[in-house]
Amino acid sequence: MSQNISFVKTPEEVAASRTTRAIYAHKKVLSFSWTIDDAVYRKLLPPGLDPLVPRVTGFVAMFPFAGAGLAPYMEGAIFLTCAKDGVPGGFCLAMPVDGPNEMGIYLGREMYGYPKKVSNITMRRQGDSIYGSIERNGIKYFEIKAMVGTPNHPDYATLMPKPELENPFTTYSYLLNYKMECVGLDKAPTEVLTYNNIRMFRQRNDNISHSFDYCNIEVNFEASESDPWIELAPKEIIGGNYQVTTGEMLGTQLVHEYTGAEVEAITPYLFLGYDVNMVGKNLEFFP
């Protein structure tokens, strides 16, 4: 493809934009799972999704070969187990990202609705010991220490069976997506801010596991209003695993559209990808 130094893309470039695949090769992923208080679970699960057990899942990961032509980067995520129309998956509450991956943040937020935020993520492994942490706004709000071996809870192997290596398996994420608008030339933007076209999507991920180890984990939290993972503090830790996987992000399926009185009910859940300055709480940093 010839070089095109222009703000306007050529028909060839537009066509090529529809051929790029989101394949992430040899991801190094430390996953975790624990139960939380049922009242907290039901508070955080948005209307439009069906509750299952009050369980949290998530990961801290390194993506050395990122999809869609992106540079290598690190990522974390946390999900609530749930279902819609009988299809189990996880509702994504947060997805911090670290690395030269501005485009990955935009794509994840705009195409899918993943609540991605720029973060500082640490992940390292030495022998059987694995460590991960996530920090934003000077607060290390999540920290995980894992040791390869027997999981914390004997049921973890049943909940998370060891995958057959090199055989594909599919997981689903549930994501809120919407259009934010501020129509009114003579008004402050927040005065006329509206949330439109609010919808819940199911997104498919196909994966292959190259290696898999069960882990015993411990987690620590620090309170942060903008990143309140501490609200998900474990009632009982189930366990973790460390995998090297290759995965492909596929498209979405619309599973619920919010209309009428549902709009007011879902609005408090639309701030997952933003800090508390969006709700009138200014955060000051001092040198």
C-alpha positions as MATLAB code, in Angstrom:
seq = 'MSQNISFVKTPEEVAASRTTRAIYAHKKVLSFSWTIDDAVYRKLLPPGLDPLVPRVTGFVAMFPFAGAGLAPYMEGAIFLTCAKDGVPGGFCLAMPVDGPNEMGIYLGREMYGYPKKVSNITMRRQGDSIYGSIERNGIKYFEIKAMVGTPNHPDYATLMPKPELENPFTTYSYLLNYKMECVGLDKAPTEVLTYNNIRMFRQRNDNISHSFDYCNIEVNFEASESDPWIELAPKEIIGGNYQVTTGEMLGTQLVHEYTGAEVEAITPYLFLGYDVNMVGKNLEFFP';
ca = [
       0.000    0.000    0.000;
       1.416    3.392   -0.989;
       2.124    6.091    1.574;
      -0.660    8.641    2.075;
       0.281   11.644    4.203;
      -3.221   13.059    4.494;
      -6.029   13.488    7.009;
      -8.338   11.877    4.434;
      -7.847    8.163    3.809;
      -7.879    6.551    0.382;
     -10.487    3.963   -0.664;
      -7.691    1.373   -0.434;
      -6.960    2.358    3.167;
     -10.644    2.338    4.089;
     -10.950   -1.170    2.636;
      -7.831   -2.293    4.528;
      -9.313   -1.004    7.796;
     -11.923   -3.754    7.496;
      -9.403   -6.577    7.090;
      -7.290   -6.144   10.255;
      -7.866   -8.888   12.835;
      -7.588   -8.473   16.597;
      -5.366  -11.494   17.323;
      -3.287  -11.361   20.517;
      -0.515  -13.958   20.458;
       1.162  -15.539   23.490;
      -0.519  -13.391   26.128;
       0.853  -13.908   29.634;
      -2.207  -13.800   31.882;
      -2.549  -14.051   35.662;
      -6.259  -14.646   36.330;
      -8.109  -14.530   39.638;
     -11.502  -15.372   41.102;
     -13.272  -14.802   44.391;
     -16.772  -14.458   45.803;
     -18.183  -11.171   47.087;
     -21.092  -10.201   49.297;
     -24.387  -10.897   47.541;
     -25.748   -7.413   48.282;
     -22.680   -5.813   46.680;
     -22.972   -8.134   43.685;
     -26.615   -7.248   43.071;
     -25.890   -3.545   43.502;
     -23.094   -3.576   40.913;
     -24.716   -5.820   38.300;
     -26.614   -3.492   35.968;
     -30.263   -3.986   35.051;
     -30.667   -5.937   31.846;
     -28.333   -8.756   32.910;
     -29.236  -11.923   34.801;
     -27.453  -12.637   38.115;
     -25.602  -15.900   38.649;
     -23.366  -16.486   41.663;
     -21.797  -13.427   43.380;
     -18.360  -14.017   41.922;
     -15.631  -11.770   40.551;
     -13.154  -12.803   37.862;
     -10.377  -10.864   36.222;
      -6.747  -10.703   35.222;
      -3.485   -8.823   35.005;
      -1.727   -9.526   31.714;
       1.121   -8.748   29.343;
       0.288   -8.684   25.618;
       3.643   -8.990   23.815;
       2.079   -9.380   20.355;
      -1.042   -7.225   20.311;
      -3.829   -7.423   17.779;
      -4.925   -4.793   15.237;
      -1.307   -3.715   14.692;
      -0.971   -2.320   18.227;
       2.282   -2.028   20.160;
       2.862   -4.449   23.071;
       1.103   -3.369   26.244;
      -0.180   -4.471   29.643;
      -3.773   -4.727   30.749;
      -5.940   -5.593   33.712;
      -9.660   -6.219   34.009;
     -12.334   -7.176   36.487;
     -15.720   -8.754   35.731;
     -18.909   -9.806   37.499;
     -20.159  -13.257   36.526;
     -23.584  -13.014   34.927;
     -25.693  -14.221   32.024;
     -28.127  -13.002   29.418;
     -30.631  -15.261   27.680;
     -28.877  -18.281   29.168;
     -25.390  -17.343   27.883;
     -22.904  -16.961   30.773;
     -20.155  -14.379   30.699;
     -18.683  -11.482   32.622;
     -19.818   -7.868   32.885;
     -16.721   -5.673   32.634;
     -16.469   -3.154   35.476;
     -12.959   -1.884   34.711;
     -10.092   -2.323   32.255;
      -6.864   -0.440   33.080;
      -4.213   -0.272   30.350;
      -0.476    0.477   30.465;
       1.858    1.047   27.538;
       2.148    2.912   24.219;
      -1.383    1.920   23.355;
      -3.474    5.049   22.880;
      -5.184    3.525   19.848;
      -5.990    0.355   21.776;
      -7.783    2.409   24.422;
      -9.801    4.283   21.801;
     -10.699    1.131   19.886;
     -11.704   -0.765   23.004;
     -13.861    2.076   24.307;
     -15.477    3.181   21.052;
     -15.961   -0.125   19.236;
     -16.937   -2.290   22.187;
     -17.603   -0.178   25.265;
     -14.729   -1.540   27.365;
     -14.161    0.960   30.236;
     -10.441    1.387   29.524;
      -8.265    3.873   31.408;
      -4.564    4.778   31.229;
      -2.834    3.143   34.214;
       0.482    1.961   35.612;
       0.606   -1.831   35.673;
       3.354   -4.062   37.048;
       3.599   -7.781   36.366;
       6.515  -10.120   36.927;
       7.214  -13.809   37.389;
      10.192  -15.454   39.035;
       9.977  -19.223   39.160;
       6.629  -20.119   40.709;
       6.089  -16.653   42.211;
       3.986  -14.137   40.261;
       3.168  -10.537   41.159;
       0.876   -7.913   39.679;
      -0.306   -4.439   40.641;
      -2.388   -1.634   39.141;
      -1.987    2.045   39.979;
      -3.761    5.232   38.919;
      -3.734    8.783   40.293;
      -0.912    7.803   42.649;
      -2.971    5.046   44.279;
      -1.975    1.383   44.007;
      -5.577    0.230   44.238;
      -5.006   -3.446   43.392;
      -2.186   -5.849   44.170;
      -2.029   -9.599   43.652;
       0.553  -12.168   44.725;
       0.327  -15.676   43.327;
       2.195  -18.918   43.842;
       1.906  -21.739   41.333;
       0.363  -24.749   43.040;
      -2.871  -25.708   44.770;
      -5.663  -23.089   44.425;
      -7.112  -21.459   47.535;
     -10.435  -23.313   47.316;
     -10.857  -26.998   46.371;
     -13.760  -26.104   44.045;
     -11.649  -23.835   41.845;
     -10.648  -26.663   39.519;
     -14.352  -27.406   38.993;
     -15.224  -23.757   38.364;
     -12.197  -23.255   36.137;
     -11.315  -26.624   34.564;
      -7.859  -26.842   33.113;
      -8.292  -26.296   29.359;
      -7.054  -28.789   26.826;
      -3.868  -27.209   25.570;
      -3.956  -25.991   21.960;
      -7.732  -26.556   21.743;
      -9.951  -23.486   21.212;
     -12.455  -22.265   23.785;
     -14.810  -19.272   23.822;
     -15.640  -16.691   26.480;
     -18.072  -13.766   26.444;
     -17.926  -10.255   27.861;
     -20.977   -8.092   28.540;
     -20.434   -4.402   27.821;
     -22.407   -1.177   28.101;
     -22.090    1.183   25.162;
     -23.762    4.521   24.576;
     -23.451    7.940   22.938;
     -22.650   10.966   25.109;
     -23.916   14.289   23.695;
     -24.192   17.936   24.829;
     -26.562   19.682   22.402;
     -27.023   23.380   23.248;
     -24.673   26.098   21.967;
     -25.554   28.564   24.728;
     -25.183   26.125   27.633;
     -22.328   24.614   29.597;
     -21.715   21.098   28.224;
     -22.517   19.415   31.517;
     -25.781   21.353   31.715;
     -27.081   19.739   28.526;
     -25.234   16.421   28.794;
     -27.324   13.436   27.751;
     -26.631    9.712   27.458;
     -28.249    8.308   24.338;
     -28.530    5.001   22.532;
     -27.678    3.042   25.698;
     -27.260   -0.638   24.878;
     -25.820   -3.846   26.323;
     -23.703   -6.022   24.040;
     -22.305   -9.529   24.256;
     -18.756   -9.722   22.873;
     -17.035  -12.948   21.843;
     -13.426  -13.945   22.516;
     -11.873  -17.122   21.085;
      -8.765  -18.421   22.846;
      -6.194  -21.206   22.791;
      -4.175  -22.026   25.900;
      -0.518  -22.952   25.367;
       0.299  -23.500   29.050;
      -1.723  -23.457   32.265;
      -0.845  -23.484   35.973;
      -3.199  -23.266   38.940;
      -2.212  -20.690   41.562;
      -2.803  -19.849   45.194;
      -3.401  -16.100   45.406;
      -3.663  -13.242   47.875;
      -4.954   -9.772   47.005;
      -4.712   -6.318   48.557;
      -6.584   -3.102   47.852;
      -6.260    0.613   48.501;
      -9.338    2.821   48.438;
      -9.832    4.968   45.333;
     -13.057    6.727   44.383;
     -12.108    6.698   40.701;
     -11.058    3.037   40.747;
     -13.070    1.445   43.576;
     -11.862   -2.154   43.251;
     -11.871   -2.282   47.048;
     -15.681   -2.448   46.807;
     -15.089   -5.957   45.418;
     -13.060   -7.132   48.413;
     -13.267  -10.936   48.650;
     -15.717  -12.763   50.834;
     -13.814  -15.941   49.945;
     -10.890  -16.296   47.556;
     -11.383  -19.175   45.133;
      -8.024  -19.146   43.376;
      -6.116  -18.163   40.286;
      -4.219  -19.429   37.291;
      -1.370  -18.372   35.055;
      -1.741  -19.027   31.353;
       0.048  -18.306   28.132;
      -2.712  -17.969   25.550;
      -3.433  -16.742   22.065;
      -6.797  -15.099   21.569;
      -8.868  -13.269   19.003;
     -11.411  -10.589   19.817;
     -14.489  -10.980   17.662;
     -17.601   -8.860   17.261;
     -20.667   -8.179   19.364;
     -24.337   -9.039   19.605;
     -26.943   -6.579   20.881;
     -28.690   -8.174   23.862;
     -30.577   -5.276   25.455;
     -31.566   -1.718   24.578;
     -32.507    0.668   27.388;
     -35.630    2.740   26.822;
     -38.177    4.656   28.890;
     -37.776    4.295   32.648;
     -34.800    1.936   32.106;
     -32.654    4.913   31.058;
     -32.804    6.480   34.518;
     -32.078    3.103   36.137;
     -28.992    2.413   34.007;
     -27.489    5.944   34.084;
     -25.517    5.442   37.371;
     -23.644    2.584   35.641;
     -22.420    4.739   32.725;
     -19.408    6.245   34.533;
     -17.246    3.106   34.672;
     -14.707    4.516   32.220;
     -14.342    7.890   33.926;
     -12.793    9.385   37.039;
     -14.770   11.206   39.713;
     -14.177   14.612   38.110;
     -17.132   13.623   35.917;
     -19.387   13.799   38.976;
     -18.094   17.114   40.310;
     -15.226   15.828   42.472;
     -12.008   17.505   41.379;
      -8.723   15.711   42.018;
      -5.679   17.916   42.590;
      -2.060   16.790   42.234;
       0.812   18.594   43.921;
       4.504   18.352   42.941;
];
